[in-house]
């Protein structure tokens, strides 16, 4: 099997490294020719994964996309529509790694779409899916044990992703609940900002546990409204990814919350990271989609108000704690 990973950021590079280490034929495609040249010359991704060597068998390319038996799009959410349009006529399976809702487009509905909904619009005949779950790129690239989920309505796509990436350090579980897996990946980034805020304010472990648990309830409500199964949110792409992103020190979204709690502006917080924190860009789209479905997501809404400057950190906490009592199942 020839695998083409399209996009040489941290996660795309890490996944390509992992597959190549397990003996797969992998090409890592970089949009920028200079970046591809640097990757080939240095045999490492100095910007995103410094110090981690590319395996000898990992090929690097730019320019025309190479022929492949599986294409994996490792772009930000904003680039997914363009890539799915470009790959729409491919006979090979296509999967994406990005997590979130697309920003609403001018003249379209008032809310953004998940990846599989974009695919249904621009590439309805494409056999495609998503690879998601609790996975920091640095740990995958180092060969530390990780488990992820390959989600698709097509069994052939799930099988291709398992065959491509399952190995001694990366376990790949198959799931046909694409909506559930994608909602988990989108919402957990927003909730991680809230948890980082909680930690930055020194509110304690009780508060962190409450935020994660009630955040999981928000995530599940939105997923069910979009046709997902509840059991998906107790798995790797739901609870697993939420716990990792909300508590891990490598989480950029958690770092944003901590920096805001310290008094940094949003611009200062994002600039200090040097990498994209998807929750910053997807928070509003998550809340917009929830509002369109009449789904209550108070933690996510408080994060949006915080990011937009309508609430200060302490005010966001006070607003959440001041809500009227309700049954836990509500």
Secondary structure, DSSP 8 states (H G I E B T S, - for coil): -EEEEE--SHHHHHHHHHHHHTT-EEEEE-SSHHHHHHHHHHSB-TTTSTT-B--TT-EEE-SS----SEEEE---HHHHHHHHHHTTT-SSEEEE---S-----TTS-SS---HHHHHHHH-TT--EEEEESS--HHHHHTT--EEEEEE-S-HHHHHHHHHHH-SSSEEEEEES-HHHHHHHHHHHHHHHHHHHHHHHTT--HHHHHHHHHHHHHHHHHHHHHTT--GGGGGSIIIIIHHHHHHH-TT-HHHHHHHHHHTT--HHHHHHHH-S--HHHHHHHHHHHHHHHTT---HHHHHHHHHHTTSS-HHHHHHHHHTS----TT-
